[in-house]
Amino acid sequence: MLITTTPSIEGRPVRHILGLVHSETILGANLFRDLLASLRDIVGGRARAYEATLIRAREMAMEELERRARLLGADAVVGVHLDVEVLGKAGGMVMVCAMGTAVELMPPGTLPPPPPTFPRT
């Protein structure tokens, strides 16, 4: 399945718009990871444990977005937007929301139908 942040896919016109699809993923960080991240904040450096949690949450949200689009019969999701929020006391959880438009694309090499013409009066 094609998933893109752009509103269209070059060379693949949209045949049908199937609707909005969305997904949400919330993952918690554990106490040990929080402690290590706090130490890194003090001494500097990257908090790789949090990065890994954020990457996994994003992957899960995108997988769910794709699953929901397939249920609608889509072969692509366009206009995808990701939103990340920190939740819970002391930012103990991360939420990733993904949303986009599920579409059915024209086959490759197919031109879109011409726009309707109206008789001149």
C-alpha positions in Angstrom: 0.0 0.0 0.0 1.2 3.5 -0.8 1.2 5.9 2.1 2.2 9.5 1.6 2.0 12.9 3.2 1.3 14.5 -0.2 -2.3 15.0 -1.4 -1.8 12.9 -4.5 0.5 10.4 -6.1 2.2 11.4 -9.4 1.1 9.2 -12.3 -1.7 7.5 -10.2 -4.9 9.6 -10.3 -7.5 8.9 -7.6 -10.4 6.9 -8.8 -12.5 7.0 -5.6 -12.1 8.7 -2.2 -13.0 6.1 0.4 -12.9 8.3 3.5 -10.8 9.4 6.4 -8.8 6.8 8.3 -7.0 7.4 11.6 -5.2 5.5 14.3 -3.9 6.2 17.7 -1.1 4.5 19.7 -0.2 5.1 23.3 2.9 3.6 24.8 4.3 4.0 28.3 7.9 4.4 29.2 9.1 2.5 32.3 10.6 3.9 35.4 14.2 2.7 34.7 14.1 4.3 31.3 12.7 7.6 32.8 15.6 7.6 35.3 18.2 7.1 32.5 16.6 9.8 30.4 16.7 12.2 33.3 20.4 11.6 33.8 21.0 12.2 30.1 19.2 15.5 30.4 21.6 16.5 33.1 24.8 15.4 31.4 23.6 15.9 27.8 23.2 13.4 25.0 20.4 11.5 23.3 17.8 9.6 25.1 17.8 6.5 22.9 15.3 4.6 25.0 12.7 7.3 24.4 13.6 7.5 20.8 13.0 3.7 20.4 9.6 4.1 22.2 8.7 6.9 19.9 9.7 5.0 16.8 7.8 2.0 17.8 4.7 4.1 18.6 4.9 5.7 15.1 5.3 2.3 13.4 2.3 0.9 15.3 0.1 3.9 14.4 1.1 3.6 10.7 0.4 -0.2 10.7 -3.0 0.4 12.2 -3.7 3.2 9.6 -2.9 0.8 6.8 -5.0 -1.9 8.3 -8.0 0.4 8.5 -7.5 1.7 5.0 -7.4 -1.9 3.6 -10.7 -2.6 5.3 -12.2 0.2 3.2 -10.7 -1.4 0.0 -8.0 1.3 -0.4 -4.7 0.8 -2.2 -3.3 4.1 -0.9 -3.6 6.7 1.9 -2.8 10.3 0.9 -2.4 13.5 2.9 -1.1 11.6 6.0 -0.5 13.7 9.1 1.2 12.5 12.3 0.7 14.1 15.6 2.8 13.3 18.7 1.8 14.1 22.3 3.3 13.4 25.7 0.8 12.2 28.2 0.6 11.2 31.9 2.4 12.5 35.0 5.9 13.6 34.2 5.4 12.7 30.5 5.3 8.9 31.2 3.5 8.1 28.0 3.7 9.0 24.3 0.7 9.1 22.0 1.1 9.1 18.2 -2.0 9.8 16.1 -1.9 9.2 12.3 -4.7 10.3 9.9 -5.1 10.5 6.2 -7.5 9.9 3.3 -8.0 6.3 2.1 -8.3 6.2 -1.7 -8.6 3.8 -4.6 -6.1 4.7 -7.3 -6.4 4.4 -11.1 -4.2 1.6 -12.5 -0.7 2.7 -13.6 -0.6 4.3 -17.0 -4.4 5.1 -17.0 -5.5 8.6 -17.7 -8.2 10.1 -15.5 -11.6 10.5 -17.1 -12.1 13.9 -18.8 -14.0 16.5 -16.9 -17.8 16.7 -17.7 -18.8 19.0 -20.5 -21.9 21.0 -20.5 -23.8 22.2 -23.6 -23.5 25.8 -24.4 -26.7 27.7 -24.5 
